[in-house]
Amino acid sequence: MIRPEDASADLDHHAPGGEVPALGADDLERLRREVARWHAGPVADAERKVPPRRARLVTWSDRDVPALATPLDAGLDYARDLGLPGEYPFTRGVQPTMYRGKPWTMRMFAGFGTPEQTNERFRYLLSQGQTGLSTAFDFPTLMGYDSDSPRALGEVGMCGVAIDTLDDMDKLFAGIPLEGVPTSMPINGPAVVLLAFYVALADQRGIARDRIGGTVQNDCLKEFIAQHAWLVPPRPAMRIVTDMIEFCTREAPRWNTVSISGYHIREAGATAGQELAFTLADGLAYVESCLERGLDVDDFAPRLSFFFDVHNDFFEEIAKFRAARRVWARCMKERYGAKKAESMKLRTHAQTAGVSLTAQQPYNNVVRVALQAMAAVLGGTQSLHTNSLDETYALPTEEAVTIALRTQQIILEETGVANTIDPLGGSYYVEWLTSRLEEEALATIRRIDEMGGMVTAIEKGYPQREIAASSYRFQRQLEDGERVMVGLNAHVQESSARVPLLRIDEEVQRRQGASLARVKAARDAGRVEATLRGVADAAAGSANVVPAIIDAAKAYATEQEICDVLRGVMGTYTDPAEF
């Protein structure tokens, strides 16, 4: 909190005359009268000559906004609502110096074809100044199937890299120091298997588990809400996530055990407020599951992280990040009794909005991504991926992904926005939006609490229905012209620019299948069978499943073999298709 003497000293140093006038009740009442006069006079006169360009001027999430924000709208208590960067409630940032010291991690999402091909892209990006890795897995891997499965036909390596065994993980990170480059693995249902492969690889290379750093997305709840790449039903999925948090808290303390993801919720059609609310509610559910396990909140909470979308509405997205930090800090302190500052900090990765990219006039996407990335930086993200202009057609080419990376580097090095901390803090409009988003999130969280928590709410289809309704409303507005996307329903051209495309050779499936066959032929079948029995016993009982899965990984059991054991013991899930 800000001490009065600290605030006074700071103001004496910076303000002309050594004082900053405060607005008292009389000042606010005078301002209220002046604003009313201004609306009735100059604004009304101007609008008679030049009417508003639309009947409603709203945020991208359909929230009506004031024509002009003033202290009457912000309603700001500085010490309570803002504080200082690196201090509770962290509205202005989770680190005291933010990007004046360490820039955000530039982490481009990459993966296609075989592990060797993706390793080449990783090395290229690191050579171009990328500071962290993020692995895109193909759809069979995301669903827990091997490359030789009939379910994988036509999908191997197409939209990400195929990872079947520990051997593939070794090839994927060949020549890359696991202890030196933080790695993100955006995978959810089979996340426990990919984490086991990574830990097993570190063990093989003689790297202590407490030296590896990175993130596994591991957010089972958002899968049931939005993305639908699950492995087992919600309650056993929560058990596996809790096992992973418990294991990493004890064995791999630098590992971010869950990246609680609003990104896919937003991409499914949620508004900014819904993304914020459902993501935070998912996070609270993980906290409560760990507390029920008997873990201390200050032991595991510092390694929970988040992942947010950055959409088109510049100020709304900035406000969303600020509101997220404030709500999370208050929940962790007041609801769960966290004592460490690190437990209250919402640390987040961000990615520009894939759903905002258009196939029409694809070079417009460069502009969209630049503005979205700027919003993420002004919002205070810790890590950022920028989408490539060609992603509506295919996986990005090397040239397109370089432009996306250069976008971040230009923002850091040339714009000046990283030289000061939270430059939009105190903006009446930004503070008004921050408070409105906070109020909306808290109201939704209260409703979820009344239902019995997030797992029950998902089982009842509540978040799914809310997102479907928002998505439908947006699509109707787009088709009716109430919402404008340049090049799509306004400023349309007859022909669009052609862009070079990255094409994945269909030989990938054959090569990956042959590689998998060699691994299976060389491994000890008896050891594989024994370790898979160990996985089944752990899953059927109360033991933590992670050590057993690491043992299976070291025996070169495949991802699908391990996942099939989990599915067999814990069951499968069918979407109730709530609308």
C-alpha positions as CSV (number, residue, x, y, z in Angstrom):
1,M,0.0,0.0,0.0
2,I,1.1,3.6,-0.5
3,R,2.1,5.4,2.6
4,P,1.0,9.1,2.7
5,E,4.6,10.3,3.3
6,D,5.8,8.3,0.2
7,A,3.1,9.7,-2.0
8,S,3.8,13.2,-0.7
9,A,7.5,12.9,-1.4
10,D,6.9,11.6,-4.9
11,L,4.4,14.4,-5.7
12,D,6.8,17.1,-4.2
13,H,9.5,15.8,-6.6
14,H,7.4,15.7,-9.8
15,A,4.5,18.2,-9.6
16,P,4.7,21.9,-10.4
17,G,4.5,23.8,-7.2
18,G,4.9,20.6,-5.2
19,E,1.1,19.9,-5.0
20,V,-1.5,18.0,-6.9
21,P,-5.0,19.4,-6.3
22,A,-7.6,16.8,-5.2
23,L,-11.2,16.8,-6.3
24,G,-13.5,17.2,-3.3
25,A,-17.2,16.7,-3.2
26,D,-17.8,20.3,-4.2
27,D,-15.4,20.0,-7.1
28,L,-17.1,16.8,-8.3
29,E,-20.5,18.5,-8.1
30,R,-19.3,21.4,-10.2
31,L,-17.8,19.0,-12.7
32,R,-21.1,17.1,-12.9
33,R,-22.9,20.4,-13.7
34,E,-20.2,21.4,-16.3
35,V,-20.4,18.0,-18.0
36,A,-24.2,18.2,-18.1
37,R,-24.0,21.7,-19.6
38,W,-21.4,20.5,-22.2
39,H,-23.6,17.7,-23.3
40,A,-26.7,19.9,-23.5
41,G,-24.9,22.7,-25.3
42,P,-21.7,22.1,-27.4
43,V,-22.2,18.4,-27.9
44,A,-25.9,18.6,-28.8
45,D,-25.1,21.5,-31.3
46,A,-22.2,19.5,-32.9
47,E,-24.3,16.3,-33.2
48,R,-27.1,18.2,-35.0
49,K,-24.5,19.2,-37.6
50,V,-22.6,15.9,-37.6
51,P,-24.6,13.0,-36.1
52,P,-22.7,10.1,-34.4
53,R,-21.4,7.7,-37.1
54,R,-23.4,4.9,-35.6
55,A,-26.5,4.6,-33.4
56,R,-24.4,2.8,-30.7
57,L,-20.7,3.2,-30.2
58,V,-19.6,0.2,-28.2
59,T,-16.6,-1.9,-27.3
60,W,-15.9,-5.0,-29.3
61,S,-17.7,-6.9,-26.5
62,D,-20.9,-4.8,-27.1
63,R,-20.5,-2.5,-24.0
64,D,-21.8,1.0,-24.5
65,V,-19.1,3.5,-23.7
66,P,-19.2,7.1,-22.5
67,A,-18.6,9.9,-25.0
68,L,-16.1,11.3,-22.6
69,A,-14.7,9.8,-19.4
70,T,-14.0,12.1,-16.5
71,P,-13.2,11.6,-12.8
72,L,-17.0,11.2,-12.4
73,D,-16.7,7.9,-14.3
74,A,-13.4,6.6,-13.0
75,G,-14.5,6.5,-9.3
76,L,-10.8,5.9,-8.4
77,D,-9.3,5.3,-5.0
78,Y,-5.7,5.2,-5.9
79,A,-4.4,3.3,-2.9
80,R,-7.2,0.7,-2.9
81,D,-7.6,0.2,-6.6
82,L,-4.2,0.9,-8.2
83,G,-1.2,0.9,-5.8
84,L,2.3,0.8,-7.2
85,P,3.7,-1.7,-9.7
86,G,4.9,-4.9,-8.1
87,E,2.7,-4.3,-5.0
88,Y,-0.8,-5.4,-4.1
89,P,-3.3,-5.3,-5.8
90,F,-0.9,-5.4,-8.8
91,T,-3.3,-3.4,-11.1
92,R,-0.3,-1.5,-12.5
93,G,1.9,-4.6,-13.0
94,V,3.3,-7.6,-11.2
95,Q,6.9,-6.4,-11.3
96,P,8.3,-3.2,-9.8
97,T,10.1,-2.1,-12.9
98,M,8.2,-4.1,-15.6
99,Y,9.8,-3.7,-19.0
100,R,12.3,-1.1,-17.9
101,G,14.4,-4.0,-16.7
102,K,13.5,-7.3,-18.3
103,P,11.3,-7.3,-21.5
104,W,8.4,-9.6,-21.9
105,T,9.3,-13.1,-23.2
106,M,8.8,-13.2,-27.0
107,R,7.5,-16.7,-27.4
108,M,6.3,-17.6,-30.9
109,F,4.1,-20.7,-31.2
110,A,5.8,-23.1,-33.6
111,G,5.4,-26.7,-34.6
112,F,4.7,-28.8,-37.8
113,G,5.7,-32.0,-39.4
114,T,8.3,-34.2,-37.6
115,P,10.2,-33.3,-34.4
116,E,13.3,-32.7,-36.5
117,Q,11.5,-30.1,-38.7
118,T,10.1,-28.3,-35.7
119,N,13.5,-28.3,-34.1
120,E,14.8,-26.5,-37.2
121,R,12.1,-23.8,-36.8
122,F,12.9,-23.5,-33.1
123,R,16.5,-22.9,-33.8
124,Y,15.7,-20.4,-36.5
125,L,13.4,-18.4,-34.2
126,L,16.0,-18.4,-31.4
127,S,18.6,-17.1,-33.8
128,Q,16.2,-14.2,-34.7
129,G,15.9,-13.1,-31.1
130,Q,13.0,-15.1,-29.8
131,T,13.5,-15.7,-26.0
132,G,11.2,-18.6,-25.3
133,L,9.8,-21.7,-27.0
134,S,6.1,-22.6,-27.5
135,T,5.3,-26.0,-29.1
136,A,2.3,-26.5,-31.4
137,F,1.3,-30.1,-31.3
138,D,-0.7,-31.8,-34.1
139,F,-4.2,-32.9,-33.4
140,P,-3.6,-36.6,-32.8
141,T,-1.1,-35.6,-30.1
142,L,-3.6,-33.1,-28.6
143,M,-6.2,-35.9,-28.4
144,G,-3.9,-38.6,-27.0
145,Y,-3.4,-40.7,-30.2
146,D,-0.2,-42.0,-31.8
147,S,0.8,-41.3,-35.4
148,D,0.0,-44.9,-36.4
149,S,-3.5,-44.8,-35.1
150,P,-6.4,-44.9,-37.6
151,R,-7.7,-41.8,-35.9
152,A,-4.5,-39.9,-36.9
153,L,-4.9,-40.6,-40.7
154,G,-4.3,-37.4,-42.7
155,E,-3.5,-35.3,-39.5
156,V,0.0,-36.3,-38.6
157,G,2.2,-33.2,-38.5
158,M,-0.4,-31.1,-40.3
159,C,-1.3,-28.4,-37.7
160,G,1.6,-29.0,-35.3
161,V,4.3,-31.4,-34.5
162,A,3.7,-35.2,-33.9
163,I,5.1,-36.4,-30.6
164,D,4.6,-40.1,-29.8
165,T,7.4,-41.1,-27.5
166,L,10.3,-39.9,-25.4
167,D,12.5,-40.4,-28.5
168,D,10.4,-37.7,-30.3
169,M,10.8,-35.3,-27.4
170,D,14.6,-35.8,-27.5
171,K,14.6,-35.0,-31.3
172,L,12.3,-32.0,-30.7
173,F,14.8,-30.4,-28.3
174,A,18.0,-31.6,-29.8
175,G,20.8,-29.0,-29.1
176,I,18.4,-26.9,-27.0
177,P,19.4,-26.5,-23.3
178,L,16.3,-27.5,-21.3
179,E,17.7,-25.6,-18.3
180,G,18.4,-22.4,-20.3
181,V,15.4,-21.8,-22.6
182,P,11.9,-21.7,-21.0
183,T,9.5,-24.0,-22.9
184,S,5.7,-23.8,-23.1
185,M,3.7,-26.8,-24.1
186,P,0.1,-25.8,-25.0
187,I,-1.6,-29.2,-24.5
188,N,-4.4,-30.1,-22.1
189,G,-6.0,-33.6,-22.0
190,P,-2.7,-35.5,-22.4
191,A,-0.7,-32.8,-20.7
192,V,0.5,-35.2,-18.0
193,V,2.1,-37.4,-20.7
194,L,4.0,-34.6,-22.4
195,L,5.1,-33.3,-19.0
196,A,6.4,-36.8,-18.2
197,F,8.2,-36.9,-21.5
198,Y,9.9,-33.6,-20.7
199,V,10.9,-34.5,-17.2
200,A,12.1,-37.9,-18.4
201,L,14.3,-36.2,-21.0
202,A,15.8,-33.9,-18.4
203,D,16.6,-37.0,-16.3
204,Q,18.2,-38.6,-19.3
205,R,20.3,-35.6,-19.9
206,G,21.4,-35.4,-16.3
207,I,19.6,-32.1,-15.6
208,A,18.2,-31.7,-12.1
209,R,14.4,-31.4,-12.1
210,D,14.6,-28.2,-10.1
211,R,16.5,-26.5,-12.9
212,I,14.0,-27.0,-15.7
213,G,11.6,-24.1,-16.3
214,G,8.6,-23.8,-18.5
215,T,4.8,-24.1,-18.7
216,V,2.4,-26.8,-19.6
217,Q,-1.1,-25.5,-20.4
218,N,-2.9,-28.3,-18.6
219,D,-6.2,-26.4,-18.3
220,C,-8.7,-29.2,-18.5
221,L,-11.7,-26.9,-17.6
222,K,-11.4,-24.7,-20.6
223,E,-11.4,-27.8,-22.8
224,F,-14.9,-28.7,-21.5
225,I,-16.0,-25.0,-22.0
226,A,-14.4,-24.2,-25.4
227,Q,-11.8,-26.3,-27.1
228,H,-13.0,-29.9,-26.7
229,A,-9.7,-31.7,-26.7
230,W,-10.2,-33.6,-23.5
231,L,-9.0,-37.0,-22.4
232,V,-11.2,-38.1,-19.5
233,P,-14.4,-36.6,-17.8
234,P,-14.2,-33.3,-15.8
235,R,-13.7,-34.7,-12.3
236,P,-11.0,-37.3,-13.1
237,A,-9.4,-34.6,-15.3
238,M,-9.3,-32.3,-12.2
239,R,-7.6,-35.1,-10.2
240,I,-4.8,-35.4,-12.9
241,V,-4.3,-31.6,-12.9
242,T,-4.0,-31.6,-9.1
243,D,-1.6,-34.5,-9.2
244,M,0.6,-32.5,-11.6
245,I,0.5,-29.4,-9.5
246,E,1.4,-31.4,-6.4
247,F,4.3,-33.2,-8.2
248,C,5.8,-30.0,-9.7
249,T,5.5,-28.1,-6.4
250,R,7.7,-30.8,-4.8
251,E,9.9,-31.9,-7.7
252,A,10.1,-29.1,-10.4
253,P,9.5,-25.8,-8.5
254,R,10.4,-23.6,-11.5
255,W,7.7,-25.2,-13.7
256,N,4.4,-23.4,-14.3
257,T,2.0,-26.2,-13.6
258,V,-1.2,-24.8,-15.2
259,S,-1.6,-22.0,-17.8
260,I,-5.2,-21.1,-17.0
261,S,-6.4,-20.2,-20.5
262,G,-8.9,-17.6,-21.5
263,Y,-7.6,-17.6,-25.0
264,H,-9.7,-20.5,-26.3
265,I,-12.7,-19.2,-24.4
266,R,-12.4,-15.9,-26.2
267,E,-11.8,-17.6,-29.6
268,A,-15.0,-19.6,-29.1
269,G,-17.0,-16.4,-29.1
270,A,-16.8,-15.1,-25.5
271,T,-16.8,-11.4,-24.7
272,A,-13.8,-9.8,-22.9
273,G,-15.8,-9.9,-19.7
274,Q,-16.8,-13.5,-20.1
275,E,-13.2,-14.5,-21.0
276,L,-12.1,-12.7,-17.8
277,A,-14.8,-14.2,-15.6
278,F,-14.6,-17.8,-16.8
279,T,-10.8,-17.9,-16.8
280,L,-10.6,-16.6,-13.3
281,A,-13.3,-19.0,-12.1
282,D,-11.3,-21.9,-13.7
283,G,-8.3,-20.7,-11.7
284,L,-10.2,-20.6,-8.5
285,A,-11.4,-24.1,-9.1
286,Y,-7.8,-25.3,-9.4
287,V,-6.8,-23.5,-6.2
288,E,-9.7,-25.1,-4.3
289,S,-8.8,-28.6,-5.6
290,C,-5.3,-28.2,-4.4
291,L,-6.4,-26.9,-1.0
292,E,-8.7,-30.0,-0.7
293,R,-5.6,-32.1,-1.5
294,G,-4.0,-30.5,1.6
295,L,-1.5,-28.3,-0.2
296,D,-0.6,-24.9,1.2
297,V,-1.7,-22.1,-1.1
298,D,1.6,-20.3,-0.8
299,D,3.4,-23.4,-1.9
300,F,1.6,-23.9,-5.3
301,A,0.0,-20.6,-6.2
302,P,3.2,-18.8,-7.3
303,R,3.4,-21.3,-10.2
304,L,-0.1,-20.9,-11.5
305,S,0.0,-18.8,-14.7
306,F,-2.6,-17.5,-17.2
307,F,-3.0,-17.1,-20.9
308,F,-5.3,-14.4,-22.4
309,D,-6.5,-13.5,-25.8
310,V,-5.7,-10.0,-27.1
311,H,-8.6,-8.9,-29.4
312,N,-9.4,-5.9,-31.5
313,D,-10.7,-3.3,-28.9
314,F,-7.5,-1.6,-27.9
315,F,-8.6,-0.1,-24.6
316,E,-10.9,-2.9,-23.5
317,E,-8.1,-5.4,-23.8
318,I,-5.7,-3.2,-21.8
319,A,-8.4,-2.9,-19.1
320,K,-9.0,-6.6,-19.1
321,F,-5.4,-7.4,-18.1
322,R,-5.5,-4.8,-15.4
323,A,-8.8,-6.0,-14.0
324,A,-7.6,-9.6,-14.1
325,R,-4.6,-8.8,-11.9
326,R,-6.7,-6.9,-9.4
327,V,-9.5,-9.6,-9.1
328,W,-7.0,-12.4,-8.8
329,A,-4.9,-10.7,-6.1
330,R,-8.0,-9.9,-4.0
331,C,-9.4,-13.4,-4.4
332,M,-6.0,-15.0,-3.4
333,K,-5.6,-12.7,-0.4
334,E,-9.1,-12.4,0.9
335,R,-10.7,-15.7,-0.2
336,Y,-7.8,-18.1,0.3
337,G,-5.6,-16.3,2.8
338,A,-2.4,-16.2,0.7
339,K,0.4,-14.4,2.4
340,K,3.2,-14.4,-0.2
341,A,3.0,-11.6,-2.8
342,E,4.0,-14.2,-5.4
343,S,0.8,-16.1,-4.7
344,M,-1.3,-13.0,-5.4
345,K,0.4,-12.1,-8.7
346,L,-1.4,-13.0,-11.9
347,R,1.4,-13.7,-14.4
348,T,0.2,-14.1,-17.9
349,H,1.1,-15.1,-21.5
350,A,-0.9,-13.4,-24.2
351,Q,-1.6,-14.2,-27.9
352,T,-3.1,-11.9,-30.5
353,A,-6.5,-13.0,-31.6
354,G,-6.5,-15.7,-34.2
355,V,-10.2,-15.3,-34.7
356,S,-9.7,-11.7,-35.7
357,L,-7.5,-12.6,-38.7
358,T,-9.2,-12.5,-42.1
359,A,-8.4,-14.5,-45.3
360,Q,-9.7,-11.4,-47.2
361,Q,-6.9,-8.8,-47.6
362,P,-4.5,-10.9,-45.4
363,Y,-1.9,-8.1,-45.2
364,N,-4.5,-6.2,-43.0
365,N,-3.6,-8.8,-40.4
366,V,-0.2,-7.3,-39.9
367,V,-1.9,-4.1,-38.7
368,R,-4.4,-6.0,-36.5
369,V,-1.6,-8.0,-34.9
370,A,0.6,-4.9,-34.3
371,L,-2.3,-3.1,-32.5
372,Q,-3.2,-6.1,-30.5
373,A,0.4,-6.7,-29.5
374,M,0.7,-3.1,-28.4
375,A,-2.5,-3.5,-26.2
376,A,-0.9,-6.6,-24.6
377,V,2.2,-4.7,-23.8
378,L,0.3,-1.7,-22.4
379,G,-1.8,-4.2,-20.5
380,G,1.3,-5.6,-18.8
381,T,1.7,-9.2,-20.2
382,Q,4.8,-11.2,-19.2
383,S,5.0,-13.2,-22.4
384,L,3.6,-12.7,-25.9
385,H,2.9,-14.5,-29.2
386,T,2.1,-12.5,-32.3
387,N,0.1,-14.3,-35.0
388,S,1.3,-14.4,-38.6
389,L,-0.6,-12.8,-41.5
390,D,-1.1,-16.1,-43.3
391,E,-2.6,-18.2,-40.5
392,T,-6.1,-18.1,-41.9
393,Y,-4.7,-20.2,-44.8
394,A,-2.0,-22.5,-43.2
395,L,0.7,-22.7,-40.7
396,P,3.0,-19.6,-41.0
397,T,5.9,-19.5,-43.4
398,E,9.3,-18.5,-42.1
399,E,8.9,-15.0,-43.7
400,A,5.5,-14.5,-42.1
401,V,6.6,-15.6,-38.6
402,T,9.6,-13.3,-38.8
403,I,7.3,-10.3,-39.5
404,A,5.3,-11.4,-36.5
405,L,8.4,-11.6,-34.3
406,R,9.7,-8.3,-35.6
407,T,6.4,-6.7,-34.6
408,Q,7.2,-7.3,-31.0
409,Q,10.8,-6.2,-31.4
410,I,9.7,-2.9,-33.0
411,I,7.2,-2.3,-30.1
412,L,10.0,-2.9,-27.6
413,E,12.8,-1.0,-29.3
414,E,11.2,1.8,-31.3
415,T,7.9,2.9,-29.8
416,G,8.9,3.9,-26.3
417,V,5.9,2.2,-24.6
418,A,8.2,-0.1,-22.7
419,N,10.2,2.7,-21.1
420,T,7.6,3.7,-18.5
421,I,5.4,1.5,-16.4
422,D,1.6,1.4,-17.0
423,P,1.5,4.6,-19.0
424,L,-2.3,4.4,-19.3
425,G,-2.9,4.0,-15.5
426,G,-5.1,6.9,-14.3
427,S,-6.7,7.4,-17.7
428,Y,-10.4,8.0,-16.8
429,Y,-11.6,5.8,-19.7
430,V,-9.2,3.0,-18.9
431,E,-10.0,3.0,-15.2
432,W,-13.7,3.1,-16.0
433,L,-13.4,0.1,-18.3
434,T,-11.2,-1.7,-15.7
435,S,-13.8,-1.3,-13.0
436,R,-16.7,-2.3,-15.3
437,L,-14.8,-5.5,-16.3
438,E,-14.0,-6.3,-12.6
439,E,-17.7,-5.9,-11.6
440,E,-18.8,-8.2,-14.5
441,A,-16.2,-10.8,-13.6
442,L,-17.1,-10.8,-9.9
443,A,-20.8,-11.1,-10.6
444,T,-20.2,-14.1,-12.9
445,I,-17.9,-15.7,-10.3
446,R,-20.6,-15.3,-7.6
447,R,-23.1,-17.0,-9.9
448,I,-20.7,-19.9,-10.4
449,D,-20.2,-20.2,-6.7
450,E,-23.9,-20.4,-6.2
451,M,-24.0,-23.3,-8.6
452,G,-21.5,-25.2,-6.6
453,G,-18.3,-24.2,-8.4
454,M,-16.9,-24.3,-11.9
455,V,-17.0,-28.1,-12.4
456,T,-20.7,-28.2,-11.6
457,A,-21.3,-25.1,-13.8
458,I,-19.6,-26.9,-16.7
459,E,-21.6,-30.0,-16.1
460,K,-24.8,-27.9,-16.2
461,G,-23.6,-26.2,-19.4
462,Y,-23.7,-22.7,-18.0
463,P,-20.4,-21.2,-19.5
464,Q,-21.0,-23.1,-22.8
465,R,-24.5,-21.5,-23.2
466,E,-23.3,-18.0,-22.3
467,I,-20.4,-18.2,-24.9
468,A,-22.7,-19.6,-27.6
469,A,-25.1,-16.7,-27.1
470,S,-22.3,-14.1,-27.3
471,S,-20.9,-15.8,-30.4
472,Y,-24.3,-15.8,-32.1
473,R,-25.0,-12.2,-31.2
474,F,-21.6,-11.1,-32.6
475,Q,-22.1,-13.0,-35.9
476,R,-25.6,-11.4,-36.3
477,Q,-24.1,-8.0,-35.8
478,L,-21.4,-8.7,-38.3
479,E,-23.8,-9.9,-40.9
480,D,-26.2,-7.0,-40.3
481,G,-23.3,-4.4,-40.6
482,E,-23.6,-3.3,-37.0
483,R,-20.0,-4.6,-36.5
484,V,-17.4,-3.7,-39.1
485,M,-14.3,-5.8,-40.1
486,V,-12.2,-4.0,-42.7
487,G,-11.9,-6.1,-45.9
488,L,-14.7,-8.5,-44.7
489,N,-17.9,-6.5,-44.7
490,A,-16.5,-3.0,-45.4
491,H,-13.8,-1.6,-47.8
492,V,-14.1,-4.9,-49.7
493,Q,-12.0,-5.5,-52.8
494,E,-12.9,-7.8,-55.6
495,S,-9.6,-9.8,-55.4
496,S,-7.3,-10.3,-52.5
497,A,-3.5,-10.5,-52.4
498,R,-2.1,-13.9,-52.7
499,V,0.4,-14.9,-50.0
500,P,3.0,-17.7,-50.0
501,L,1.9,-20.8,-48.1
502,L,3.7,-23.4,-46.0
503,R,2.7,-26.8,-47.3
504,I,3.3,-29.9,-45.2
505,D,4.5,-32.9,-47.2
506,E,2.0,-35.8,-46.7
507,E,5.2,-38.0,-46.4
508,V,5.3,-36.8,-42.8
509,Q,2.8,-39.5,-41.8
510,R,4.9,-42.3,-43.3
511,R,8.2,-41.0,-41.9
512,Q,6.7,-40.5,-38.4
513,G,5.0,-43.9,-38.5
514,A,8.3,-45.5,-39.5
515,S,10.2,-43.8,-36.7
516,L,7.5,-44.9,-34.2
517,A,7.8,-48.5,-35.5
518,R,11.6,-48.5,-34.9
519,V,11.1,-47.3,-31.3
520,K,8.5,-50.0,-30.6
521,A,10.8,-52.7,-32.1
522,A,13.8,-51.6,-30.0
523,R,12.1,-51.2,-26.6
524,D,11.7,-53.8,-23.9
525,A,8.1,-55.0,-24.2
526,G,8.0,-56.5,-20.7
527,R,9.2,-53.2,-19.2
528,V,6.6,-51.3,-21.2
529,E,3.8,-53.6,-20.0
530,A,5.0,-53.4,-16.3
531,T,5.1,-49.6,-16.3
532,L,1.7,-49.3,-17.9
533,R,0.3,-51.6,-15.2
534,G,1.9,-49.1,-12.8
535,V,0.0,-46.3,-14.5
536,A,-3.3,-48.2,-14.2
537,D,-2.8,-48.9,-10.5
538,A,-2.0,-45.3,-9.7
539,A,-5.0,-44.1,-11.7
540,A,-7.3,-46.6,-10.1
541,G,-6.1,-45.7,-6.6
542,S,-5.2,-42.5,-4.8
543,A,-1.5,-42.3,-5.6
544,N,-0.1,-39.4,-7.7
545,V,-0.1,-40.6,-11.3
546,V,2.8,-38.5,-12.5
547,P,5.7,-40.7,-11.2
548,A,4.2,-43.8,-12.8
549,I,3.7,-42.0,-16.1
550,I,7.4,-40.8,-16.0
551,D,8.4,-44.4,-15.5
552,A,6.3,-45.4,-18.6
553,A,7.8,-42.6,-20.6
554,K,11.4,-43.9,-19.8
555,A,10.3,-47.3,-21.0
556,Y,9.3,-45.7,-24.3
557,A,5.6,-46.4,-23.8
558,T,3.8,-44.2,-26.4
559,E,1.5,-41.3,-25.7
560,Q,-1.6,-43.3,-26.8
561,E,-0.6,-46.4,-24.8
562,I,-0.5,-44.2,-21.6
563,C,-3.6,-42.3,-22.5
564,D,-5.6,-45.5,-23.3
565,V,-4.8,-46.7,-19.8
566,L,-6.1,-43.5,-18.3
567,R,-9.2,-43.6,-20.5
568,G,-9.8,-47.2,-19.6
569,V,-9.6,-46.6,-15.8
570,M,-11.1,-43.1,-15.6
571,G,-13.7,-43.2,-18.5
572,T,-14.4,-41.1,-21.5
573,Y,-16.5,-38.0,-22.0
574,T,-19.1,-36.9,-24.5
575,D,-20.0,-33.2,-25.0
576,P,-23.6,-32.6,-23.8
577,A,-23.8,-29.9,-26.6
578,E,-25.5,-27.2,-24.5
579,F,-26.9,-24.2,-26.4
